[in-house]
Amino acid sequence: MKKFLTALVATTFLIGCTSTDPFTGEQRTSRTAIGAGLGAAGGALAGLLIADNRKGALIGAGVGALGGGLIGNYQDRQADKLRAQLQNTGVSVTRQGDRIILNMPSNITFGSDQAAIRSDFYRVLDSVALVLKEFNQTLVDVYGHTDSDGSDQYNQQLSERRALNVTQYLISRGTDRRRFYVQGYGETRPIASNASAQGKEQNRRVEIQIAPLT
């Protein structure tokens, strides 16, 4: 029942944000609604957009699993494509074993203390979605992080809203929602010291980790 209600709320919200393209007749999700509206809805949905069995659902739907030597080559090609698409955007692309990690600092993704996606960051997420759709044999984990300013509860909720908004936008651009796992970590996983403004800026981020479907 909980999963049903979650899916119903998410679907209802997205339907309310759609419009018909006058040139193609296709239904499109409003960028403004995704960026701003989900900032408000994110608190209710945060932590619920989680698949219990992503691998099973995707393989059952006909998405082929990767194995053996194919994994490294597949991830190499995907990482190269992401680097080409994200060059000079401020998003870093790194490899950690078979995983690809995209680090999206808050100074280019969100306004200060905000969960709504900045309008100039839409094109960056469009590029990410383009690659994710091409390399669909992967699982996508989206993690939100904050600095240490503010209460633990506030930072936890802010990190969840940011991660969820990024996820929902990628889904709205055609990425299969069954591939995603969404998690907010608040201030608990810093990558720099919170004692300086520069360190805090590094800690405010959204990370996307892309793992092969095996």
PyMOL commands that place a pseudoatom at each C-alpha (Angstrom):
pseudoatom trace, name=CA, resn=MET, resi=1, chain=A, elem=C, hetatm=0, pos=[0.000, 0.000, 0.000]
pseudoatom trace, name=CA, resn=LYS, resi=2, chain=A, elem=C, hetatm=0, pos=[2.799, 2.409, 0.868]
pseudoatom trace, name=CA, resn=LYS, resi=3, chain=A, elem=C, hetatm=0, pos=[4.448, 1.869, -2.527]
pseudoatom trace, name=CA, resn=PHE, resi=4, chain=A, elem=C, hetatm=0, pos=[1.103, 2.323, -4.280]
pseudoatom trace, name=CA, resn=LEU, resi=5, chain=A, elem=C, hetatm=0, pos=[0.385, 5.602, -2.521]
pseudoatom trace, name=CA, resn=THR, resi=6, chain=A, elem=C, hetatm=0, pos=[3.896, 6.843, -3.242]
pseudoatom trace, name=CA, resn=ALA, resi=7, chain=A, elem=C, hetatm=0, pos=[3.580, 6.039, -6.934]
pseudoatom trace, name=CA, resn=LEU, resi=8, chain=A, elem=C, hetatm=0, pos=[0.137, 7.648, -7.007]
pseudoatom trace, name=CA, resn=VAL, resi=9, chain=A, elem=C, hetatm=0, pos=[1.347, 10.886, -5.412]
pseudoatom trace, name=CA, resn=ALA, resi=10, chain=A, elem=C, hetatm=0, pos=[4.366, 11.089, -7.726]
pseudoatom trace, name=CA, resn=THR, resi=11, chain=A, elem=C, hetatm=0, pos=[2.312, 10.325, -10.824]
pseudoatom trace, name=CA, resn=THR, resi=12, chain=A, elem=C, hetatm=0, pos=[-0.410, 12.793, -9.892]
pseudoatom trace, name=CA, resn=PHE, resi=13, chain=A, elem=C, hetatm=0, pos=[2.119, 15.537, -9.315]
pseudoatom trace, name=CA, resn=LEU, resi=14, chain=A, elem=C, hetatm=0, pos=[3.899, 14.974, -12.604]
pseudoatom trace, name=CA, resn=ILE, resi=15, chain=A, elem=C, hetatm=0, pos=[0.644, 14.815, -14.538]
pseudoatom trace, name=CA, resn=GLY, resi=16, chain=A, elem=C, hetatm=0, pos=[-0.226, 18.224, -13.121]
pseudoatom trace, name=CA, resn=CYS, resi=17, chain=A, elem=C, hetatm=0, pos=[3.056, 19.554, -14.465]
pseudoatom trace, name=CA, resn=THR, resi=18, chain=A, elem=C, hetatm=0, pos=[2.613, 18.356, -18.059]
pseudoatom trace, name=CA, resn=SER, resi=19, chain=A, elem=C, hetatm=0, pos=[1.565, 20.238, -21.152]
pseudoatom trace, name=CA, resn=THR, resi=20, chain=A, elem=C, hetatm=0, pos=[1.137, 19.418, -24.846]
pseudoatom trace, name=CA, resn=ASP, resi=21, chain=A, elem=C, hetatm=0, pos=[3.863, 20.483, -27.263]
pseudoatom trace, name=CA, resn=PRO, resi=22, chain=A, elem=C, hetatm=0, pos=[2.020, 22.486, -29.977]
pseudoatom trace, name=CA, resn=PHE, resi=23, chain=A, elem=C, hetatm=0, pos=[4.427, 21.300, -32.681]
pseudoatom trace, name=CA, resn=THR, resi=24, chain=A, elem=C, hetatm=0, pos=[4.706, 17.565, -31.936]
pseudoatom trace, name=CA, resn=GLY, resi=25, chain=A, elem=C, hetatm=0, pos=[1.568, 16.870, -29.901]
pseudoatom trace, name=CA, resn=GLU, resi=26, chain=A, elem=C, hetatm=0, pos=[3.729, 15.127, -27.262]
pseudoatom trace, name=CA, resn=GLN, resi=27, chain=A, elem=C, hetatm=0, pos=[3.173, 15.484, -23.533]
pseudoatom trace, name=CA, resn=ARG, resi=28, chain=A, elem=C, hetatm=0, pos=[6.073, 17.294, -21.856]
pseudoatom trace, name=CA, resn=THR, resi=29, chain=A, elem=C, hetatm=0, pos=[6.848, 17.940, -18.210]
pseudoatom trace, name=CA, resn=SER, resi=30, chain=A, elem=C, hetatm=0, pos=[7.386, 21.609, -17.374]
pseudoatom trace, name=CA, resn=ARG, resi=31, chain=A, elem=C, hetatm=0, pos=[10.977, 22.404, -16.411]
pseudoatom trace, name=CA, resn=THR, resi=32, chain=A, elem=C, hetatm=0, pos=[9.787, 25.132, -14.094]
pseudoatom trace, name=CA, resn=ALA, resi=33, chain=A, elem=C, hetatm=0, pos=[7.430, 22.746, -12.323]
pseudoatom trace, name=CA, resn=ILE, resi=34, chain=A, elem=C, hetatm=0, pos=[10.118, 20.125, -11.925]
pseudoatom trace, name=CA, resn=GLY, resi=35, chain=A, elem=C, hetatm=0, pos=[12.632, 22.632, -10.618]
pseudoatom trace, name=CA, resn=ALA, resi=36, chain=A, elem=C, hetatm=0, pos=[10.367, 24.603, -8.321]
pseudoatom trace, name=CA, resn=GLY, resi=37, chain=A, elem=C, hetatm=0, pos=[7.252, 22.555, -7.632]
pseudoatom trace, name=CA, resn=LEU, resi=38, chain=A, elem=C, hetatm=0, pos=[9.133, 19.446, -6.647]
pseudoatom trace, name=CA, resn=GLY, resi=39, chain=A, elem=C, hetatm=0, pos=[11.093, 21.521, -4.191]
pseudoatom trace, name=CA, resn=ALA, resi=40, chain=A, elem=C, hetatm=0, pos=[7.872, 21.700, -2.194]
pseudoatom trace, name=CA, resn=ALA, resi=41, chain=A, elem=C, hetatm=0, pos=[6.751, 18.141, -2.899]
pseudoatom trace, name=CA, resn=GLY, resi=42, chain=A, elem=C, hetatm=0, pos=[10.191, 16.699, -2.285]
pseudoatom trace, name=CA, resn=GLY, resi=43, chain=A, elem=C, hetatm=0, pos=[9.763, 16.515, 1.476]
pseudoatom trace, name=CA, resn=ALA, resi=44, chain=A, elem=C, hetatm=0, pos=[6.752, 14.237, 1.156]
pseudoatom trace, name=CA, resn=LEU, resi=45, chain=A, elem=C, hetatm=0, pos=[8.357, 11.994, -1.441]
pseudoatom trace, name=CA, resn=ALA, resi=46, chain=A, elem=C, hetatm=0, pos=[11.942, 11.976, -0.193]
pseudoatom trace, name=CA, resn=GLY, resi=47, chain=A, elem=C, hetatm=0, pos=[13.209, 8.519, 0.596]
pseudoatom trace, name=CA, resn=LEU, resi=48, chain=A, elem=C, hetatm=0, pos=[10.235, 6.830, -1.085]
pseudoatom trace, name=CA, resn=LEU, resi=49, chain=A, elem=C, hetatm=0, pos=[11.468, 6.807, -4.668]
pseudoatom trace, name=CA, resn=ILE, resi=50, chain=A, elem=C, hetatm=0, pos=[13.473, 3.666, -3.975]
pseudoatom trace, name=CA, resn=ALA, resi=51, chain=A, elem=C, hetatm=0, pos=[13.230, 0.391, -5.884]
pseudoatom trace, name=CA, resn=ASP, resi=52, chain=A, elem=C, hetatm=0, pos=[13.503, -2.736, -3.717]
pseudoatom trace, name=CA, resn=ASN, resi=53, chain=A, elem=C, hetatm=0, pos=[14.595, -4.864, -6.641]
pseudoatom trace, name=CA, resn=ARG, resi=54, chain=A, elem=C, hetatm=0, pos=[15.840, -2.665, -9.441]
pseudoatom trace, name=CA, resn=LYS, resi=55, chain=A, elem=C, hetatm=0, pos=[17.902, -5.354, -11.094]
pseudoatom trace, name=CA, resn=GLY, resi=56, chain=A, elem=C, hetatm=0, pos=[15.050, -7.814, -11.207]
pseudoatom trace, name=CA, resn=ALA, resi=57, chain=A, elem=C, hetatm=0, pos=[12.610, -5.225, -12.513]
pseudoatom trace, name=CA, resn=LEU, resi=58, chain=A, elem=C, hetatm=0, pos=[14.927, -4.073, -15.294]
pseudoatom trace, name=CA, resn=ILE, resi=59, chain=A, elem=C, hetatm=0, pos=[16.037, -7.528, -16.390]
pseudoatom trace, name=CA, resn=GLY, resi=60, chain=A, elem=C, hetatm=0, pos=[12.416, -8.686, -16.295]
pseudoatom trace, name=CA, resn=ALA, resi=61, chain=A, elem=C, hetatm=0, pos=[11.557, -5.766, -18.576]
pseudoatom trace, name=CA, resn=GLY, resi=62, chain=A, elem=C, hetatm=0, pos=[14.115, -6.926, -21.119]
pseudoatom trace, name=CA, resn=VAL, resi=63, chain=A, elem=C, hetatm=0, pos=[17.078, -4.691, -20.261]
pseudoatom trace, name=CA, resn=GLY, resi=64, chain=A, elem=C, hetatm=0, pos=[20.115, -6.893, -20.731]
pseudoatom trace, name=CA, resn=ALA, resi=65, chain=A, elem=C, hetatm=0, pos=[22.602, -7.404, -17.916]
pseudoatom trace, name=CA, resn=LEU, resi=66, chain=A, elem=C, hetatm=0, pos=[26.327, -6.901, -18.449]
pseudoatom trace, name=CA, resn=GLY, resi=67, chain=A, elem=C, hetatm=0, pos=[28.961, -9.474, -17.587]
pseudoatom trace, name=CA, resn=GLY, resi=68, chain=A, elem=C, hetatm=0, pos=[32.671, -10.202, -17.665]
pseudoatom trace, name=CA, resn=GLY, resi=69, chain=A, elem=C, hetatm=0, pos=[34.887, -8.017, -19.798]
pseudoatom trace, name=CA, resn=LEU, resi=70, chain=A, elem=C, hetatm=0, pos=[31.932, -6.147, -21.237]
pseudoatom trace, name=CA, resn=ILE, resi=71, chain=A, elem=C, hetatm=0, pos=[31.489, -4.132, -18.039]
pseudoatom trace, name=CA, resn=GLY, resi=72, chain=A, elem=C, hetatm=0, pos=[34.776, -2.241, -18.151]
pseudoatom trace, name=CA, resn=ASN, resi=73, chain=A, elem=C, hetatm=0, pos=[34.440, -1.357, -21.822]
pseudoatom trace, name=CA, resn=TYR, resi=74, chain=A, elem=C, hetatm=0, pos=[30.812, -0.298, -21.399]
pseudoatom trace, name=CA, resn=GLN, resi=75, chain=A, elem=C, hetatm=0, pos=[31.630, 1.986, -18.481]
pseudoatom trace, name=CA, resn=ASP, resi=76, chain=A, elem=C, hetatm=0, pos=[34.703, 3.383, -20.228]
pseudoatom trace, name=CA, resn=ARG, resi=77, chain=A, elem=C, hetatm=0, pos=[32.596, 4.399, -23.224]
pseudoatom trace, name=CA, resn=GLN, resi=78, chain=A, elem=C, hetatm=0, pos=[29.904, 5.878, -20.998]
pseudoatom trace, name=CA, resn=ALA, resi=79, chain=A, elem=C, hetatm=0, pos=[32.449, 7.849, -18.950]
pseudoatom trace, name=CA, resn=ASP, resi=80, chain=A, elem=C, hetatm=0, pos=[34.053, 9.205, -22.129]
pseudoatom trace, name=CA, resn=LYS, resi=81, chain=A, elem=C, hetatm=0, pos=[30.657, 10.302, -23.446]
pseudoatom trace, name=CA, resn=LEU, resi=82, chain=A, elem=C, hetatm=0, pos=[29.801, 11.989, -20.125]
pseudoatom trace, name=CA, resn=ARG, resi=83, chain=A, elem=C, hetatm=0, pos=[33.129, 13.834, -20.055]
pseudoatom trace, name=CA, resn=ALA, resi=84, chain=A, elem=C, hetatm=0, pos=[32.530, 15.098, -23.577]
pseudoatom trace, name=CA, resn=GLN, resi=85, chain=A, elem=C, hetatm=0, pos=[28.997, 16.236, -22.747]
pseudoatom trace, name=CA, resn=LEU, resi=86, chain=A, elem=C, hetatm=0, pos=[29.904, 17.808, -19.396]
pseudoatom trace, name=CA, resn=GLN, resi=87, chain=A, elem=C, hetatm=0, pos=[33.151, 19.533, -20.327]
pseudoatom trace, name=CA, resn=ASN, resi=88, chain=A, elem=C, hetatm=0, pos=[33.433, 23.012, -18.757]
pseudoatom trace, name=CA, resn=THR, resi=89, chain=A, elem=C, hetatm=0, pos=[30.132, 22.642, -16.873]
pseudoatom trace, name=CA, resn=GLY, resi=90, chain=A, elem=C, hetatm=0, pos=[31.643, 22.339, -13.375]
pseudoatom trace, name=CA, resn=VAL, resi=91, chain=A, elem=C, hetatm=0, pos=[30.528, 18.702, -13.045]
pseudoatom trace, name=CA, resn=SER, resi=92, chain=A, elem=C, hetatm=0, pos=[33.368, 16.236, -12.473]
pseudoatom trace, name=CA, resn=VAL, resi=93, chain=A, elem=C, hetatm=0, pos=[33.326, 12.718, -13.928]
pseudoatom trace, name=CA, resn=THR, resi=94, chain=A, elem=C, hetatm=0, pos=[35.446, 10.088, -12.166]
pseudoatom trace, name=CA, resn=ARG, resi=95, chain=A, elem=C, hetatm=0, pos=[35.748, 6.311, -12.161]
pseudoatom trace, name=CA, resn=GLN, resi=96, chain=A, elem=C, hetatm=0, pos=[35.736, 4.277, -8.954]
pseudoatom trace, name=CA, resn=GLY, resi=97, chain=A, elem=C, hetatm=0, pos=[36.075, 0.643, -9.945]
pseudoatom trace, name=CA, resn=ASP, resi=98, chain=A, elem=C, hetatm=0, pos=[33.165, -0.129, -12.243]
pseudoatom trace, name=CA, resn=ARG, resi=99, chain=A, elem=C, hetatm=0, pos=[31.223, 2.908, -11.016]
pseudoatom trace, name=CA, resn=ILE, resi=100, chain=A, elem=C, hetatm=0, pos=[31.087, 6.338, -12.626]
pseudoatom trace, name=CA, resn=ILE, resi=101, chain=A, elem=C, hetatm=0, pos=[30.661, 9.239, -10.212]
pseudoatom trace, name=CA, resn=LEU, resi=102, chain=A, elem=C, hetatm=0, pos=[29.308, 12.636, -11.196]
pseudoatom trace, name=CA, resn=ASN, resi=103, chain=A, elem=C, hetatm=0, pos=[29.927, 15.343, -8.597]
pseudoatom trace, name=CA, resn=MET, resi=104, chain=A, elem=C, hetatm=0, pos=[27.553, 18.284, -8.965]
pseudoatom trace, name=CA, resn=PRO, resi=105, chain=A, elem=C, hetatm=0, pos=[28.491, 21.141, -6.597]
pseudoatom trace, name=CA, resn=SER, resi=106, chain=A, elem=C, hetatm=0, pos=[25.662, 23.283, -5.271]
pseudoatom trace, name=CA, resn=ASN, resi=107, chain=A, elem=C, hetatm=0, pos=[27.085, 26.532, -6.656]
pseudoatom trace, name=CA, resn=ILE, resi=108, chain=A, elem=C, hetatm=0, pos=[26.063, 25.375, -10.145]
pseudoatom trace, name=CA, resn=THR, resi=109, chain=A, elem=C, hetatm=0, pos=[22.991, 23.270, -9.297]
pseudoatom trace, name=CA, resn=PHE, resi=110, chain=A, elem=C, hetatm=0, pos=[21.004, 25.154, -6.622]
pseudoatom trace, name=CA, resn=GLY, resi=111, chain=A, elem=C, hetatm=0, pos=[20.696, 28.586, -5.108]
pseudoatom trace, name=CA, resn=SER, resi=112, chain=A, elem=C, hetatm=0, pos=[21.915, 29.090, -1.560]
pseudoatom trace, name=CA, resn=ASP, resi=113, chain=A, elem=C, hetatm=0, pos=[19.735, 27.135, 0.876]
pseudoatom trace, name=CA, resn=GLN, resi=114, chain=A, elem=C, hetatm=0, pos=[17.415, 26.168, -1.997]
pseudoatom trace, name=CA, resn=ALA, resi=115, chain=A, elem=C, hetatm=0, pos=[16.270, 22.834, -3.461]
pseudoatom trace, name=CA, resn=ALA, resi=116, chain=A, elem=C, hetatm=0, pos=[14.895, 24.200, -6.757]
pseudoatom trace, name=CA, resn=ILE, resi=117, chain=A, elem=C, hetatm=0, pos=[17.219, 23.459, -9.689]
pseudoatom trace, name=CA, resn=ARG, resi=118, chain=A, elem=C, hetatm=0, pos=[18.837, 26.560, -11.182]
pseudoatom trace, name=CA, resn=SER, resi=119, chain=A, elem=C, hetatm=0, pos=[17.486, 27.334, -14.643]
pseudoatom trace, name=CA, resn=ASP, resi=120, chain=A, elem=C, hetatm=0, pos=[20.962, 27.413, -16.201]
pseudoatom trace, name=CA, resn=PHE, resi=121, chain=A, elem=C, hetatm=0, pos=[21.637, 23.887, -14.935]
pseudoatom trace, name=CA, resn=TYR, resi=122, chain=A, elem=C, hetatm=0, pos=[18.799, 22.310, -16.911]
pseudoatom trace, name=CA, resn=ARG, resi=123, chain=A, elem=C, hetatm=0, pos=[20.957, 21.941, -20.025]
pseudoatom trace, name=CA, resn=VAL, resi=124, chain=A, elem=C, hetatm=0, pos=[23.597, 20.106, -17.975]
pseudoatom trace, name=CA, resn=LEU, resi=125, chain=A, elem=C, hetatm=0, pos=[21.035, 17.641, -16.661]
pseudoatom trace, name=CA, resn=ASP, resi=126, chain=A, elem=C, hetatm=0, pos=[19.680, 17.292, -20.210]
pseudoatom trace, name=CA, resn=SER, resi=127, chain=A, elem=C, hetatm=0, pos=[23.169, 16.142, -21.265]
pseudoatom trace, name=CA, resn=VAL, resi=128, chain=A, elem=C, hetatm=0, pos=[23.308, 13.643, -18.403]
pseudoatom trace, name=CA, resn=ALA, resi=129, chain=A, elem=C, hetatm=0, pos=[19.882, 12.275, -19.312]
pseudoatom trace, name=CA, resn=LEU, resi=130, chain=A, elem=C, hetatm=0, pos=[20.955, 11.906, -22.941]
pseudoatom trace, name=CA, resn=VAL, resi=131, chain=A, elem=C, hetatm=0, pos=[23.885, 9.685, -21.965]
pseudoatom trace, name=CA, resn=LEU, resi=132, chain=A, elem=C, hetatm=0, pos=[21.884, 7.711, -19.392]
pseudoatom trace, name=CA, resn=LYS, resi=133, chain=A, elem=C, hetatm=0, pos=[19.298, 6.864, -22.042]
pseudoatom trace, name=CA, resn=GLU, resi=134, chain=A, elem=C, hetatm=0, pos=[22.001, 5.741, -24.475]
pseudoatom trace, name=CA, resn=PHE, resi=135, chain=A, elem=C, hetatm=0, pos=[23.730, 3.579, -21.846]
pseudoatom trace, name=CA, resn=ASN, resi=136, chain=A, elem=C, hetatm=0, pos=[20.629, 2.076, -20.273]
pseudoatom trace, name=CA, resn=GLN, resi=137, chain=A, elem=C, hetatm=0, pos=[22.301, -1.045, -18.813]
pseudoatom trace, name=CA, resn=THR, resi=138, chain=A, elem=C, hetatm=0, pos=[23.151, 0.775, -15.600]
pseudoatom trace, name=CA, resn=LEU, resi=139, chain=A, elem=C, hetatm=0, pos=[21.692, 1.587, -12.178]
pseudoatom trace, name=CA, resn=VAL, resi=140, chain=A, elem=C, hetatm=0, pos=[21.666, 5.220, -11.061]
pseudoatom trace, name=CA, resn=ASP, resi=141, chain=A, elem=C, hetatm=0, pos=[22.073, 6.271, -7.414]
pseudoatom trace, name=CA, resn=VAL, resi=142, chain=A, elem=C, hetatm=0, pos=[21.461, 9.943, -6.591]
pseudoatom trace, name=CA, resn=TYR, resi=143, chain=A, elem=C, hetatm=0, pos=[22.815, 11.228, -3.277]
pseudoatom trace, name=CA, resn=GLY, resi=144, chain=A, elem=C, hetatm=0, pos=[22.248, 14.649, -1.713]
pseudoatom trace, name=CA, resn=HIS, resi=145, chain=A, elem=C, hetatm=0, pos=[24.712, 16.279, 0.708]
pseudoatom trace, name=CA, resn=THR, resi=146, chain=A, elem=C, hetatm=0, pos=[24.923, 19.547, 2.692]
pseudoatom trace, name=CA, resn=ASP, resi=147, chain=A, elem=C, hetatm=0, pos=[27.437, 21.416, 4.808]
pseudoatom trace, name=CA, resn=SER, resi=148, chain=A, elem=C, hetatm=0, pos=[27.147, 21.593, 8.600]
pseudoatom trace, name=CA, resn=ASP, resi=149, chain=A, elem=C, hetatm=0, pos=[25.250, 24.891, 8.831]
pseudoatom trace, name=CA, resn=GLY, resi=150, chain=A, elem=C, hetatm=0, pos=[21.748, 24.462, 10.243]
pseudoatom trace, name=CA, resn=SER, resi=151, chain=A, elem=C, hetatm=0, pos=[20.184, 21.638, 12.225]
pseudoatom trace, name=CA, resn=ASP, resi=152, chain=A, elem=C, hetatm=0, pos=[20.727, 17.973, 11.429]
pseudoatom trace, name=CA, resn=GLN, resi=153, chain=A, elem=C, hetatm=0, pos=[17.040, 17.538, 10.578]
pseudoatom trace, name=CA, resn=TYR, resi=154, chain=A, elem=C, hetatm=0, pos=[16.925, 20.549, 8.288]
pseudoatom trace, name=CA, resn=ASN, resi=155, chain=A, elem=C, hetatm=0, pos=[20.061, 19.486, 6.433]
pseudoatom trace, name=CA, resn=GLN, resi=156, chain=A, elem=C, hetatm=0, pos=[18.752, 15.944, 6.054]
pseudoatom trace, name=CA, resn=GLN, resi=157, chain=A, elem=C, hetatm=0, pos=[15.519, 17.183, 4.498]
pseudoatom trace, name=CA, resn=LEU, resi=158, chain=A, elem=C, hetatm=0, pos=[17.327, 19.661, 2.243]
pseudoatom trace, name=CA, resn=SER, resi=159, chain=A, elem=C, hetatm=0, pos=[19.657, 16.946, 0.951]
pseudoatom trace, name=CA, resn=GLU, resi=160, chain=A, elem=C, hetatm=0, pos=[16.700, 14.675, 0.236]
pseudoatom trace, name=CA, resn=ARG, resi=161, chain=A, elem=C, hetatm=0, pos=[14.810, 17.383, -1.660]
pseudoatom trace, name=CA, resn=ARG, resi=162, chain=A, elem=C, hetatm=0, pos=[17.817, 18.225, -3.789]
pseudoatom trace, name=CA, resn=ALA, resi=163, chain=A, elem=C, hetatm=0, pos=[18.527, 14.589, -4.668]
pseudoatom trace, name=CA, resn=LEU, resi=164, chain=A, elem=C, hetatm=0, pos=[14.873, 13.961, -5.438]
pseudoatom trace, name=CA, resn=ASN, resi=165, chain=A, elem=C, hetatm=0, pos=[14.526, 17.038, -7.654]
pseudoatom trace, name=CA, resn=VAL, resi=166, chain=A, elem=C, hetatm=0, pos=[17.554, 16.013, -9.718]
pseudoatom trace, name=CA, resn=THR, resi=167, chain=A, elem=C, hetatm=0, pos=[16.148, 12.490, -10.028]
pseudoatom trace, name=CA, resn=GLN, resi=168, chain=A, elem=C, hetatm=0, pos=[12.692, 13.637, -11.035]
pseudoatom trace, name=CA, resn=TYR, resi=169, chain=A, elem=C, hetatm=0, pos=[14.114, 15.955, -13.652]
pseudoatom trace, name=CA, resn=LEU, resi=170, chain=A, elem=C, hetatm=0, pos=[16.185, 13.147, -15.194]
pseudoatom trace, name=CA, resn=ILE, resi=171, chain=A, elem=C, hetatm=0, pos=[13.079, 10.947, -15.220]
pseudoatom trace, name=CA, resn=SER, resi=172, chain=A, elem=C, hetatm=0, pos=[11.095, 13.724, -16.884]
pseudoatom trace, name=CA, resn=ARG, resi=173, chain=A, elem=C, hetatm=0, pos=[13.688, 13.752, -19.700]
pseudoatom trace, name=CA, resn=GLY, resi=174, chain=A, elem=C, hetatm=0, pos=[13.038, 10.092, -20.483]
pseudoatom trace, name=CA, resn=THR, resi=175, chain=A, elem=C, hetatm=0, pos=[15.274, 8.105, -18.124]
pseudoatom trace, name=CA, resn=ASP, resi=176, chain=A, elem=C, hetatm=0, pos=[13.637, 4.923, -16.773]
pseudoatom trace, name=CA, resn=ARG, resi=177, chain=A, elem=C, hetatm=0, pos=[12.560, 5.573, -13.159]
pseudoatom trace, name=CA, resn=ARG, resi=178, chain=A, elem=C, hetatm=0, pos=[13.191, 1.915, -12.269]
pseudoatom trace, name=CA, resn=ARG, resi=179, chain=A, elem=C, hetatm=0, pos=[16.935, 2.541, -12.512]
pseudoatom trace, name=CA, resn=PHE, resi=180, chain=A, elem=C, hetatm=0, pos=[17.044, 5.064, -9.672]
pseudoatom trace, name=CA, resn=TYR, resi=181, chain=A, elem=C, hetatm=0, pos=[17.815, 4.985, -5.970]
pseudoatom trace, name=CA, resn=VAL, resi=182, chain=A, elem=C, hetatm=0, pos=[17.489, 8.273, -4.073]
pseudoatom trace, name=CA, resn=GLN, resi=183, chain=A, elem=C, hetatm=0, pos=[19.132, 9.065, -0.737]
pseudoatom trace, name=CA, resn=GLY, resi=184, chain=A, elem=C, hetatm=0, pos=[19.866, 12.192, 1.293]
pseudoatom trace, name=CA, resn=TYR, resi=185, chain=A, elem=C, hetatm=0, pos=[22.807, 12.175, 3.691]
pseudoatom trace, name=CA, resn=GLY, resi=186, chain=A, elem=C, hetatm=0, pos=[22.521, 15.664, 5.129]
pseudoatom trace, name=CA, resn=GLU, resi=187, chain=A, elem=C, hetatm=0, pos=[25.839, 16.773, 6.601]
pseudoatom trace, name=CA, resn=THR, resi=188, chain=A, elem=C, hetatm=0, pos=[27.048, 13.260, 7.516]
pseudoatom trace, name=CA, resn=ARG, resi=189, chain=A, elem=C, hetatm=0, pos=[29.404, 12.634, 4.572]
pseudoatom trace, name=CA, resn=PRO, resi=190, chain=A, elem=C, hetatm=0, pos=[31.640, 15.690, 4.099]
pseudoatom trace, name=CA, resn=ILE, resi=191, chain=A, elem=C, hetatm=0, pos=[34.458, 15.579, 1.551]
pseudoatom trace, name=CA, resn=ALA, resi=192, chain=A, elem=C, hetatm=0, pos=[36.158, 18.682, 2.987]
pseudoatom trace, name=CA, resn=SER, resi=193, chain=A, elem=C, hetatm=0, pos=[36.381, 20.539, 6.291]
pseudoatom trace, name=CA, resn=ASN, resi=194, chain=A, elem=C, hetatm=0, pos=[33.320, 22.530, 7.323]
pseudoatom trace, name=CA, resn=ALA, resi=195, chain=A, elem=C, hetatm=0, pos=[35.635, 24.928, 9.161]
pseudoatom trace, name=CA, resn=SER, resi=196, chain=A, elem=C, hetatm=0, pos=[36.084, 27.073, 6.044]
pseudoatom trace, name=CA, resn=ALA, resi=197, chain=A, elem=C, hetatm=0, pos=[33.732, 28.597, 3.495]
pseudoatom trace, name=CA, resn=GLN, resi=198, chain=A, elem=C, hetatm=0, pos=[35.586, 26.787, 0.711]
pseudoatom trace, name=CA, resn=GLY, resi=199, chain=A, elem=C, hetatm=0, pos=[35.179, 23.444, 2.467]
pseudoatom trace, name=CA, resn=LYS, resi=200, chain=A, elem=C, hetatm=0, pos=[31.477, 24.022, 3.045]
pseudoatom trace, name=CA, resn=GLU, resi=201, chain=A, elem=C, hetatm=0, pos=[31.024, 24.827, -0.627]
pseudoatom trace, name=CA, resn=GLN, resi=202, chain=A, elem=C, hetatm=0, pos=[32.568, 21.472, -1.571]
pseudoatom trace, name=CA, resn=ASN, resi=203, chain=A, elem=C, hetatm=0, pos=[30.331, 19.608, 0.868]
pseudoatom trace, name=CA, resn=ARG, resi=204, chain=A, elem=C, hetatm=0, pos=[27.122, 21.087, -0.609]
pseudoatom trace, name=CA, resn=ARG, resi=205, chain=A, elem=C, hetatm=0, pos=[26.635, 18.795, -3.570]
pseudoatom trace, name=CA, resn=VAL, resi=206, chain=A, elem=C, hetatm=0, pos=[24.629, 16.146, -5.365]
pseudoatom trace, name=CA, resn=GLU, resi=207, chain=A, elem=C, hetatm=0, pos=[26.426, 12.995, -6.444]
pseudoatom trace, name=CA, resn=ILE, resi=208, chain=A, elem=C, hetatm=0, pos=[25.232, 10.606, -9.129]
pseudoatom trace, name=CA, resn=GLN, resi=209, chain=A, elem=C, hetatm=0, pos=[26.784, 7.142, -9.080]
pseudoatom trace, name=CA, resn=ILE, resi=210, chain=A, elem=C, hetatm=0, pos=[26.278, 4.978, -12.166]
pseudoatom trace, name=CA, resn=ALA, resi=211, chain=A, elem=C, hetatm=0, pos=[26.834, 1.237, -11.724]
pseudoatom trace, name=CA, resn=PRO, resi=212, chain=A, elem=C, hetatm=0, pos=[26.585, -1.550, -14.327]
pseudoatom trace, name=CA, resn=LEU, resi=213, chain=A, elem=C, hetatm=0, pos=[23.506, -3.758, -14.376]
pseudoatom trace, name=CA, resn=THR, resi=214, chain=A, elem=C, hetatm=0, pos=[24.946, -7.221, -13.719]
for i in range(1, 214): cmd.bond("trace and resi %d" % i, "trace and resi %d" % (i + 1))
show_as sticks, trace
zoom trace
